[in-house]
């Protein structure tokens, strides 16, 4: 019985030491939004738009309108980065990045490539900085697949999803 009580005391002491060593992880400060996958073929291009909706005037006091700086990225179905662009989007305006099947991907007749687009705000986190990092801003994104010859849009994706582990997209 004495050994059982001693064992329980040792266990309780060890557990309390582990609890004292837990590290609180700060919440993520980057928001990463992704589209679903779409296919692109020769003589098409993907057009990824992001809109900064600006100030929210319906709440009091109104939220200030700020420019959003974001990293726009096209990724292949295997996760490889195909093209990137850093943009600054003023309130009420939009920015975009295009990915051409022929010029950027080198697709030949009959070839197809699955792609998706992401945005990251802010685009980079300073490693050691005494200045505060801005919180992610609100962007509304769409991905289009467009015919190069006619300019007709074949597909529009508007559902953007938060990448797990990033800050909320609100």
C-alpha contacts under 8 A as a table, 3 or more apart, distances in Angstrom:
res1	aa1	res2	aa2	distance
1	X	4	X	5.10
1	X	5	X	6.39
2	X	5	X	5.19
2	X	6	X	6.13
3	X	6	X	5.00
3	X	7	X	5.99
4	X	7	X	5.06
4	X	8	X	6.21
5	X	8	X	5.10
5	X	9	X	6.23
6	X	9	X	5.12
6	X	10	X	6.23
7	X	10	X	5.16
7	X	11	X	6.15
8	X	11	X	5.04
8	X	12	X	6.08
9	X	12	X	5.09
9	X	13	X	6.07
10	X	13	X	5.13
10	X	14	X	6.12
11	X	14	X	5.15
11	X	15	X	6.09
12	X	15	X	5.10
12	X	16	X	6.15
13	X	16	X	5.24
13	X	17	X	6.30
14	X	17	X	5.09
14	X	18	X	6.35
15	X	18	X	5.09
15	X	19	X	6.27
16	X	19	X	5.06
16	X	20	X	6.25
17	X	20	X	5.14
17	X	21	X	6.53
18	X	21	X	5.18
18	X	22	X	6.70
19	X	22	X	5.49
27	X	167	X	7.27
28	X	31	X	7.71
28	X	165	X	7.14
28	X	166	X	5.57
28	X	167	X	5.14
29	X	122	X	7.96
29	X	133	X	7.95
29	X	135	X	6.14
29	X	136	X	6.66
29	X	166	X	7.25
29	X	167	X	5.71
30	X	120	X	6.59
30	X	121	X	5.50
30	X	122	X	5.79
30	X	123	X	7.60
30	X	124	X	8.00
30	X	125	X	7.73
30	X	135	X	7.42
30	X	136	X	5.92
30	X	166	X	5.82
30	X	167	X	5.46
31	X	120	X	5.63
31	X	121	X	5.33
31	X	122	X	7.28
31	X	136	X	5.75
31	X	162	X	7.28
31	X	163	X	7.88
31	X	166	X	5.11
31	X	167	X	4.43
31	X	168	X	6.04
31	X	169	X	5.90
32	X	118	X	6.77
32	X	119	X	5.66
32	X	120	X	4.48
32	X	121	X	6.67
32	X	162	X	5.83
32	X	163	X	5.52
32	X	166	X	5.84
32	X	167	X	7.16
32	X	169	X	7.37
33	X	118	X	5.41
33	X	119	X	5.39
33	X	120	X	6.66
33	X	160	X	5.82
33	X	161	X	5.32
33	X	162	X	4.59
33	X	163	X	5.79
33	X	169	X	6.96
34	X	116	X	7.14
34	X	117	X	5.81
34	X	118	X	4.32
34	X	119	X	6.74
34	X	160	X	5.39
34	X	161	X	5.31
34	X	162	X	6.42
34	X	163	X	6.54
35	X	116	X	5.73
35	X	117	X	5.58
35	X	118	X	6.46
35	X	142	X	7.94
35	X	143	X	7.30
35	X	157	X	7.08
35	X	158	X	7.58
35	X	159	X	6.36
35	X	160	X	4.97
35	X	161	X	6.45
36	X	116	X	5.92
36	X	117	X	7.86
36	X	157	X	7.58
36	X	159	X	7.63
36	X	160	X	7.62
37	X	77	X	7.56
37	X	114	X	6.23
37	X	115	X	5.43
37	X	116	X	4.80
38	X	114	X	5.52
38	X	115	X	5.53
38	X	116	X	6.36
39	X	112	X	6.38
39	X	113	X	5.56
39	X	114	X	4.39
39	X	115	X	6.23
40	X	44	X	6.35
40	X	45	X	7.01
40	X	46	X	7.34
40	X	101	X	6.53
40	X	112	X	5.68
40	X	113	X	5.42
40	X	114	X	6.39
40	X	115	X	7.35
40	X	145	X	7.06
41	X	44	X	5.82
41	X	101	X	6.02
41	X	107	X	6.83
41	X	109	X	7.77
41	X	110	X	7.42
41	X	111	X	6.16
41	X	112	X	4.76
41	X	113	X	6.62
42	X	101	X	5.33
42	X	102	X	5.69
42	X	107	X	5.63
42	X	108	X	6.08
42	X	109	X	6.02
42	X	110	X	7.59
42	X	111	X	7.11
42	X	112	X	7.54
43	X	100	X	7.78
43	X	101	X	6.44
43	X	102	X	6.42
43	X	147	X	6.20
43	X	148	X	5.33
43	X	149	X	7.07
44	X	100	X	6.40
44	X	101	X	5.77
44	X	102	X	7.73
44	X	145	X	6.68
44	X	146	X	5.46
44	X	147	X	4.54
44	X	148	X	5.11
45	X	98	X	6.64
45	X	99	X	5.42
45	X	100	X	4.26
45	X	101	X	5.63
45	X	145	X	5.76
45	X	146	X	5.37
45	X	147	X	6.62
45	X	148	X	6.52
46	X	98	X	5.57
46	X	99	X	5.05
46	X	100	X	6.48
46	X	101	X	7.96
46	X	143	X	6.88
46	X	144	X	5.59
46	X	145	X	4.55
46	X	146	X	6.25
47	X	96	X	6.79
47	X	97	X	6.01
47	X	98	X	4.61
47	X	99	X	6.64
47	X	143	X	5.74
47	X	144	X	5.06
47	X	145	X	6.35
47	X	146	X	7.30
48	X	96	X	5.36
48	X	97	X	5.42
48	X	98	X	6.39
48	X	117	X	6.85
48	X	141	X	7.18
48	X	142	X	5.89
48	X	143	X	4.48
48	X	144	X	6.41
49	X	94	X	6.72
49	X	95	X	5.81
49	X	96	X	4.41
49	X	97	X	6.91
49	X	141	X	5.45
49	X	142	X	5.30
49	X	143	X	6.36
50	X	89	X	7.99
50	X	94	X	5.41
50	X	95	X	5.53
50	X	96	X	6.24
50	X	139	X	5.94
50	X	140	X	5.47
50	X	141	X	4.33
50	X	142	X	6.68
51	X	89	X	7.25
51	X	92	X	7.11
51	X	93	X	5.89
51	X	94	X	4.22
51	X	95	X	6.74
51	X	139	X	5.42
51	X	140	X	5.00
51	X	141	X	6.24
52	X	67	X	7.57
52	X	68	X	6.88
52	X	89	X	6.11
52	X	90	X	6.48
52	X	91	X	5.19
52	X	92	X	5.54
52	X	93	X	5.80
52	X	94	X	6.16
52	X	138	X	6.42
52	X	139	X	4.99
52	X	140	X	6.59
53	X	91	X	5.94
53	X	92	X	5.02
53	X	93	X	7.29
53	X	138	X	7.34
53	X	139	X	6.93
53	X	140	X	7.33
54	X	64	X	7.98
54	X	65	X	4.98
54	X	66	X	7.01
54	X	90	X	7.67
54	X	91	X	4.02
54	X	92	X	5.07
55	X	62	X	6.85
55	X	63	X	5.42
55	X	64	X	5.47
55	X	65	X	4.32
55	X	66	X	7.77
55	X	91	X	7.14
56	X	59	X	6.41
56	X	62	X	5.72
56	X	63	X	5.31
56	X	64	X	7.55
56	X	65	X	7.78
57	X	60	X	7.42
57	X	61	X	7.96
57	X	62	X	4.88
57	X	63	X	6.86
58	X	62	X	6.81
59	X	62	X	5.27
59	X	63	X	7.32
60	X	63	X	7.88
65	X	91	X	5.87
66	X	90	X	6.72
66	X	91	X	6.11
67	X	88	X	6.40
67	X	89	X	5.34
67	X	90	X	4.25
67	X	91	X	5.78
68	X	88	X	5.58
68	X	89	X	5.04
68	X	90	X	6.45
68	X	91	X	7.84
68	X	121	X	7.40
68	X	122	X	7.71
68	X	136	X	7.98
68	X	137	X	5.86
68	X	138	X	7.65
68	X	139	X	7.75
69	X	86	X	7.16
69	X	87	X	5.67
69	X	88	X	4.35
69	X	89	X	6.26
69	X	121	X	6.32
69	X	122	X	5.91
69	X	123	X	6.75
70	X	86	X	5.70
70	X	87	X	5.47
70	X	88	X	6.51
70	X	89	X	7.93
70	X	119	X	6.24
70	X	120	X	5.37
70	X	121	X	4.71
70	X	122	X	5.56
70	X	123	X	5.06
71	X	84	X	6.92
71	X	85	X	5.81
71	X	86	X	4.45
71	X	87	X	6.43
71	X	119	X	5.45
71	X	120	X	5.09
71	X	121	X	6.73
71	X	122	X	7.49
71	X	123	X	4.93
72	X	84	X	5.54
72	X	85	X	5.23
72	X	86	X	6.12
72	X	87	X	7.38
72	X	96	X	7.88
72	X	97	X	6.93
72	X	117	X	7.28
72	X	118	X	5.86
72	X	119	X	4.59
72	X	120	X	6.74
73	X	81	X	7.03
73	X	82	X	7.45
73	X	83	X	5.78
73	X	84	X	4.42
73	X	85	X	6.64
73	X	117	X	5.57
73	X	118	X	5.19
73	X	119	X	6.29
74	X	81	X	6.13
74	X	82	X	5.37
74	X	83	X	5.27
74	X	84	X	6.46
74	X	99	X	7.50
74	X	115	X	6.78
74	X	116	X	5.81
74	X	117	X	4.48
74	X	118	X	6.51
75	X	78	X	7.81
75	X	79	X	5.58
75	X	80	X	5.47
75	X	81	X	4.64
75	X	82	X	5.33
75	X	83	X	7.37
75	X	115	X	5.62
75	X	116	X	5.42
75	X	117	X	6.12
75	X	118	X	7.80
76	X	79	X	5.21
76	X	80	X	5.28
76	X	81	X	6.56
76	X	82	X	6.50
76	X	113	X	7.36
76	X	114	X	6.03
76	X	115	X	4.58
76	X	116	X	6.59
77	X	80	X	7.44
77	X	113	X	7.80
77	X	114	X	5.40
77	X	115	X	5.64
77	X	116	X	7.42
81	X	84	X	7.55
82	X	104	X	7.93
82	X	105	X	7.84
83	X	99	X	7.17
84	X	97	X	7.75
85	X	97	X	6.73
86	X	123	X	7.39
87	X	95	X	6.67
87	X	96	X	7.95
88	X	95	X	7.57
89	X	93	X	6.12
89	X	94	X	5.82
89	X	95	X	6.11
90	X	93	X	5.45
90	X	94	X	7.40
99	X	104	X	6.16
99	X	105	X	7.89
100	X	103	X	5.47
100	X	104	X	5.12
100	X	105	X	6.67
101	X	104	X	5.85
101	X	105	X	4.98
101	X	106	X	6.22
101	X	107	X	5.65
102	X	105	X	5.68
102	X	106	X	4.60
102	X	107	X	5.21
102	X	108	X	7.22
103	X	106	X	5.59
107	X	111	X	5.77
107	X	112	X	7.11
107	X	113	X	7.91
108	X	111	X	5.56
117	X	143	X	7.29
120	X	123	X	5.31
121	X	124	X	7.75
121	X	136	X	5.04
121	X	137	X	6.62
122	X	125	X	7.22
122	X	134	X	7.29
122	X	135	X	7.36
122	X	136	X	5.68
122	X	137	X	7.77
125	X	133	X	7.46
126	X	129	X	5.93
126	X	133	X	7.89
129	X	132	X	7.59
136	X	167	X	7.62
136	X	169	X	7.80
138	X	169	X	6.73
138	X	170	X	6.24
139	X	169	X	7.97
141	X	158	X	6.38
141	X	159	X	7.95
141	X	160	X	6.75
142	X	156	X	6.74
142	X	157	X	5.54
142	X	158	X	4.57
142	X	159	X	7.47
142	X	160	X	7.76
143	X	155	X	7.91
143	X	156	X	5.62
143	X	157	X	5.06
143	X	158	X	6.62
144	X	153	X	6.57
144	X	154	X	7.33
144	X	155	X	5.40
144	X	156	X	4.46
144	X	157	X	6.43
145	X	153	X	5.84
145	X	154	X	5.56
145	X	155	X	5.12
145	X	156	X	6.72
146	X	151	X	5.99
146	X	152	X	5.64
146	X	153	X	4.31
146	X	154	X	5.73
146	X	155	X	7.35
147	X	150	X	5.70
147	X	151	X	5.15
147	X	152	X	5.40
147	X	153	X	6.36
147	X	154	X	7.14
148	X	151	X	5.54
148	X	152	X	7.89
153	X	156	X	7.39
162	X	166	X	6.96
162	X	167	X	7.79
162	X	168	X	6.52
162	X	169	X	6.15
163	X	166	X	5.85
